[in-house]
Each structure stands twice: as structure tokens, then as C-alpha cells.
């Protein structure tokens, strides 16, 4: 019997059960730690996971495991090199929530730029009607949006920003020049992006090079006191540095769907409680449609893999049967 376990918290697996390989069994076993994974996944052939720590230690304790199917775009919780060495395929889903994250990014930009949070507080809590509360608001079409990374989501953001008449610049070491041209995006260096942007939106993957990239040195390069938007990978931003940059007026606000930690200590966060900061709890991916898609695909990808239909998969560490 082919055994699959879903390791993240979920009440039912009714959707996944429709798409797993014929004859396979599926159980839910919430396993947030290495110890939980080792305890709960003995004799398991494949897992559907999200943020659980699949380290070399865990994989060494699970000799039957051959597939880690991520119910997510990201795979930072998985040691993909260790998985490859052990013949374990790691599969992600890079496209399932692209429209949602792009929409959420624009929502953060618009809410901050139009100072909606402050105007709403003024009316709802202060019981005032002050249209002159934020006189420094600038027309969006007069601003430059800088995209840090130019992957699928950034391109969708560019389409939306074009509709608002914004100037768009982007920096990416793997830039698709043809798509940039089609989307009216000027390709620049990272230094130029920091210097010229009125809004910086982060869309790069989390790598050794991008982890903690936004430091005080980078904020000091920003001439236009931009908004900082991150609906991508939280650890790309150094939160201590961002709080200091906000305090010193180097940036005018921040819209964050992710923080450095997936389960942050909000009581101690220096970013919480600021009028010019909006934080949402990693929900940019979500709609009823995208939720259904990720549950379906994370199960169906196991079936695709076992059938050898690799052209339908994103296997991030290149392991084949």
C-alpha cells in the first residue's frame, strides 16, 4: 500500500483524496518539528507539506520517503540538496496563487500610498472628518515602482501597475528581457532600483544572496523615501533595519504579508503598531480558488511523478524515478 501523509494542520483532506494515486492511502498528521516528522512518517512513501523542517536528519530517519510535495511555492523548509543526495524528489507549485499575490501586492501599495489606514482611523476611532490629514499624498501615476525580482508574480504586478500608469523598473540576475520589454519595464541594476524607486516591491526568491538583503546600507541608498512592499519571502528583510529606517524617515511606510519568522513574536515586534505599516498574516496567496488549486495540485503531483509525467511538474532538485 502506497502511504501518503499530509503534515501541516488541516481539518480534512477531502480534496487531496480525490487526486492521489489510485490505491494510495492518505492521513493527516500535523508534524511541525523534526521530532514529529521522524515519529509520524515511518513507512511513509510521500508527504504533502508546507513549512515543516525536512532536514538531512529527518530524511535519514525516513528511508522509505521518496517524494516531498510542497503545498506552496516556496521550499525553504526543505534541504533540497540533502533530498537529492537521498533520491527524494521535491516538488513545488510555482503558479497556483500568482493572481492573488499580485492583487495583494497592489492592495498594500494602494492602501499605504492613499493613507487609507490613517483616514479610516481618523473617522472610525477619532470621530473626525479630516480630509487634510495627509497633504503629502502623491499621484500614483507620477511614481516609480521598483520590482526586486522579475518572476511570475512580479510580472503580474507589472501588468497591474501599468494600468495605473506607473513607471516600472526591475532588477533580476535572470532577467527575461523580452518579457520586460513587452510589459514596458525598464531593466536596471539593483543600485539604480534603490536610488530611483518610490515604491520597492520584493519578489525575489530566498537564497543565501537575498537573505537579510535589505539592511541599513540599502535603505541609505534610497533617495525617494519609498514604500517597502513584501508579499514574498520575509527573511529577505532585516526587520531591525526596517524598523530603524522607518524611525529615521529613510522609508515612508511598509506593507508586509510576511515577516522574518513564519510564526513571529508580535508582542516584541518593532514593526507592529505603526500608522505607516500594514502587516497581514501571510494571506496574500489566498482565495477560495487558489486554496482548492493547491490542495488539488499537491496531491496530483504525486500521481504525475509516479506516472513519470515530469513535464507537468516543477521538480526543484531534479530527482527522477
matplotlib code that plots the C-alpha trace (Angstrom):
import matplotlib.pyplot as plt

x = [0.0, 1.4, 1.3, 1.0, 0.8, -0.2, 2.0, 0.6, -2.5, -5.7, -9.1, -9.8, -8.1, -11.3, -9.9, -6.5, -8.1, -9.7, -6.4, -3.9, -2.7, -5.2, -4.9, -2.9, -3.8, -3.7, -3.6, -3.2, -0.5, 0.4, 4.2, 5.7, 9.1, 11.9, 10.9, 7.3, 8.2, 10.5, 7.9, 4.9, 6.4, 7.8, 7.0, 5.6, 6.3, 5.3, 4.4, 2.3, 4.0, 4.2, 6.6, 7.8, 11.6, 12.7, 16.3, 19.0, 18.5, 14.8, 15.3, 18.0, 15.3, 12.8, 14.3, 11.1, 10.4, 10.7, 8.5, 8.1, 5.2, 5.0, 1.6, 3.3, 5.5, 8.4, 10.5, 12.9, 11.9, 13.4, 17.1, 16.8, 20.5, 20.2, 16.9, 18.7, 21.5, 19.0, 16.9, 13.9, 12.1, 11.0, 8.1, 6.6, 3.7, 5.0, 1.9, -1.2, -1.6, 0.1, -3.0, -3.8, -0.3, -0.2, -3.6, -2.5, 0.7, -1.3, -3.7, -0.8, 0.6, -2.7, -3.7, -0.4, 0.0, -3.5, -3.1, -6.3, -5.3, -4.9, -8.0, -10.1, -8.8, -9.5, -13.1, -13.9, -11.9, -11.3, -14.8, -13.3, -13.6, -10.2, -9.6, -6.4, -4.8, -2.2, -1.5, 1.7, -0.1, 1.3, -0.5, 0.3, 1.0, 3.8, 5.6, 8.2, 7.6, 10.8, 10.5, 13.2, 12.9, 11.0, 9.4, 5.8, 4.3, 6.4, 5.2, 1.6, 2.2, 3.8, 0.6, -1.5, 0.9, 0.8, -3.0, -2.3, 0.1, 3.2, 6.8, 8.1, 11.8, 13.1, 16.3, 16.8, 20.0, 18.0, 16.0, 13.7, 14.5, 11.7, 9.0, 10.4, 10.1, 6.5, 5.5, 7.0, 9.5, 12.9, 15.7, 18.1, 20.8, 19.9, 21.7, 19.6, 16.4, 17.1, 18.0, 15.1, 12.1, 9.2, 7.9, 10.1, 8.2, 10.1, 9.6, 12.9, 13.3, 15.0, 18.6, 21.9, 22.4, 18.9, 18.6, 18.7, 19.4, 17.5, 19.9, 20.6, 23.2, 20.5, 17.9, 20.5, 20.8, 17.1, 16.8, 13.0, 11.9, 10.0, 7.3, 8.7, 6.3, 6.9, 4.4, 7.2, 9.9, 10.0, 13.7, 14.8, 14.1, 16.1, 13.3, 15.6, 17.0, 13.5, 12.3, 15.3, 14.8, 11.1, 12.2, 14.8, 12.4, 14.5, 11.3, 7.8, 6.0, 5.9, 3.4, 4.3, 2.5, 5.5, 7.9, 11.3, 9.7, 6.7, 5.3, 6.6, 6.5, 4.2, 4.4, 8.1, 8.0, 9.2, 7.0, 3.7, 1.6, 2.8, 0.4, 2.6, 3.0, 0.5, 1.0, -1.1, -0.6, 0.8, -2.5, -1.5, -1.8, -5.3, -8.6, -11.1, -9.9, -6.2, -6.8, -8.6, -5.9, -3.0, -4.8, -5.5, -2.1, -0.1, -1.9, -2.0, 1.7, 2.5, 0.4, 2.1, 5.5, 4.7, 3.5, 6.7, 4.8, 7.7, 6.7, 3.7, 5.9, 8.2, 10.8, 13.1, 16.0, 15.9, 15.3, 13.5, 12.5]
y = [0.0, 3.4, 5.7, 9.5, 11.8, 15.5, 17.1, 20.6, 21.5, 20.8, 19.6, 17.3, 16.0, 15.6, 17.4, 15.7, 12.3, 12.8, 13.3, 11.0, 7.9, 5.0, 2.6, 5.0, 6.0, 9.5, 10.6, 13.9, 14.0, 17.6, 17.5, 20.9, 19.7, 17.4, 15.0, 15.0, 14.2, 11.4, 9.9, 10.3, 9.4, 6.0, 3.7, 6.7, 6.9, 10.5, 13.6, 16.8, 19.5, 23.3, 24.7, 21.6, 21.2, 18.4, 18.4, 15.8, 14.4, 13.9, 12.3, 10.0, 8.7, 8.1, 5.5, 4.9, 8.6, 9.4, 12.4, 15.7, 17.5, 21.1, 22.7, 26.0, 28.0, 28.1, 25.2, 26.9, 24.4, 21.5, 20.8, 20.2, 19.2, 16.6, 15.4, 15.0, 13.0, 10.6, 10.3, 12.2, 14.4, 17.8, 19.3, 22.8, 24.7, 28.0, 29.2, 28.4, 31.8, 34.2, 36.4, 36.5, 37.6, 40.3, 41.6, 41.6, 43.5, 46.2, 46.3, 47.0, 49.7, 51.4, 51.3, 52.7, 55.2, 56.6, 56.6, 54.6, 53.2, 56.7, 58.2, 55.3, 55.6, 59.3, 58.6, 55.4, 55.9, 59.7, 60.5, 63.3, 64.2, 65.5, 65.4, 67.4, 64.8, 63.7, 66.6, 64.9, 62.2, 62.0, 60.8, 57.1, 57.6, 60.0, 57.4, 54.7, 51.1, 49.1, 45.3, 43.4, 40.2, 39.7, 36.2, 35.2, 37.3, 40.4, 40.3, 40.2, 43.1, 45.0, 44.4, 45.9, 48.8, 49.6, 50.0, 52.7, 54.5, 53.9, 54.0, 50.4, 49.4, 46.0, 44.2, 40.4, 38.5, 36.2, 38.9, 37.9, 40.9, 40.1, 40.0, 43.1, 44.9, 43.6, 44.8, 48.3, 47.6, 49.3, 46.9, 48.5, 47.5, 46.9, 50.1, 52.1, 50.5, 51.5, 55.0, 55.7, 53.8, 55.5, 52.0, 48.9, 45.6, 42.4, 39.4, 37.6, 34.0, 33.5, 32.4, 32.9, 36.1, 37.6, 36.6, 39.8, 41.8, 44.9, 46.4, 49.9, 50.2, 49.6, 51.9, 54.7, 54.3, 55.0, 58.7, 58.9, 57.6, 54.7, 52.4, 48.9, 46.1, 42.4, 39.7, 37.2, 35.9, 37.5, 36.8, 39.0, 42.0, 42.5, 43.7, 45.5, 47.5, 48.2, 49.5, 51.8, 53.0, 53.9, 55.7, 57.7, 58.5, 56.7, 54.9, 56.3, 53.1, 49.3, 46.7, 43.2, 39.9, 38.0, 38.6, 37.0, 34.2, 32.2, 32.3, 35.7, 37.1, 40.0, 41.2, 42.0, 43.2, 46.7, 46.9, 46.4, 49.4, 51.9, 54.0, 53.7, 49.9, 47.3, 43.6, 40.8, 37.2, 35.5, 35.5, 37.0, 33.6, 33.0, 32.9, 30.0, 29.2, 29.2, 27.1, 24.5, 24.5, 24.0, 21.1, 19.5, 20.0, 19.0, 15.6, 15.3, 16.0, 12.8, 10.9, 12.7, 11.8, 8.1, 8.0, 9.7, 12.7, 15.1, 17.7, 18.6, 19.1, 21.6, 19.3, 21.8, 19.4, 17.4, 14.0, 11.5, 7.9]
z = [0.0, -1.0, 2.0, 1.9, 4.9, 5.0, 7.6, 8.0, 10.1, 8.1, 9.3, 6.3, 3.2, 1.1, -1.9, -1.8, -1.6, -5.0, -6.7, -5.0, -6.9, -7.2, -4.3, -2.1, 1.4, 2.9, 6.5, 8.3, 10.9, 12.0, 12.3, 13.0, 14.3, 13.3, 16.1, 15.0, 11.4, 12.4, 14.7, 12.4, 9.0, 9.5, 6.5, 4.5, 0.8, 0.1, 2.0, 1.3, 3.3, 3.6, 6.2, 8.0, 8.5, 6.2, 7.2, 6.4, 9.9, 9.2, 5.8, 7.2, 9.6, 6.8, 4.4, 2.5, 1.7, -2.0, -2.6, -0.8, -2.5, -1.3, -0.9, -1.6, -4.0, -1.5, -0.4, 2.0, 4.8, 2.8, 2.4, -1.3, -1.7, 1.0, -0.6, -3.9, -2.4, -0.9, -4.1, -2.7, -5.2, -4.0, -6.0, -5.6, -7.2, -8.7, -10.3, -8.2, -6.5, -8.8, -9.4, -5.7, -4.6, -7.3, -6.3, -2.6, -3.5, -5.3, -2.3, 0.1, -2.3, -2.7, 1.0, 2.1, -0.7, -0.3, 3.5, 3.9, 7.4, 8.8, 7.2, 8.4, 11.9, 11.9, 11.0, 12.9, 16.1, 16.4, 15.0, 12.9, 9.2, 8.3, 4.6, 5.2, 7.4, 4.8, 2.5, 1.1, -0.9, -4.5, -7.6, -8.2, -11.9, -11.0, -9.1, -10.0, -8.9, -8.5, -8.7, -6.8, -8.9, -12.1, -11.8, -12.4, -9.6, -10.4, -14.0, -12.9, -10.6, -13.6, -15.6, -12.8, -12.2, -15.9, -15.6, -13.0, -15.3, -13.1, -14.3, -13.7, -13.3, -12.3, -11.3, -11.6, -12.3, -14.5, -16.3, -19.2, -21.4, -23.9, -21.2, -19.6, -23.0, -23.5, -20.1, -20.5, -17.7, -17.7, -16.6, -14.1, -11.7, -8.1, -7.1, -9.6, -8.4, -4.8, -5.8, -8.2, -6.7, -4.9, -4.1, -3.8, -4.1, -3.2, -5.4, -5.3, -4.0, -0.6, -1.2, 0.5, -1.5, -0.8, 2.9, 5.0, 1.9, 3.0, 5.5, 6.7, 3.9, 1.3, 3.0, 3.0, -0.8, -1.2, -2.3, -2.5, 0.9, -0.7, 0.5, 1.1, 0.0, 0.7, -0.2, -1.0, 1.4, 4.9, 5.6, 2.7, 5.0, 8.2, 10.5, 12.9, 10.0, 8.6, 12.0, 12.2, 8.6, 9.5, 12.6, 10.7, 7.8, 5.2, 4.1, 4.3, 5.1, 4.7, 3.6, 4.7, 4.2, 5.6, 8.4, 9.1, 11.1, 9.9, 13.5, 14.6, 18.2, 17.5, 21.1, 20.6, 17.0, 16.4, 13.3, 14.9, 16.0, 13.4, 11.4, 8.3, 8.5, 7.3, 8.2, 7.0, 8.3, 5.1, 3.4, 0.0, -1.6, -0.5, -2.3, -2.4, -5.9, -5.0, -1.9, -3.9, -6.6, -4.1, -2.4, -5.7, -7.2, -4.2, -4.3, -8.1, -8.4, -6.6, -9.1, -12.0, -10.6, -10.2, -13.8, -15.0, -16.3, -15.3, -17.9, -15.7, -12.6, -11.1, -9.5, -7.8, -7.1, -10.4, -8.9, -11.2, -10.6]

ax = plt.figure().add_subplot(projection="3d")
ax.plot(x, y, z, "-o")
ax.set_aspect("equal")
plt.show()
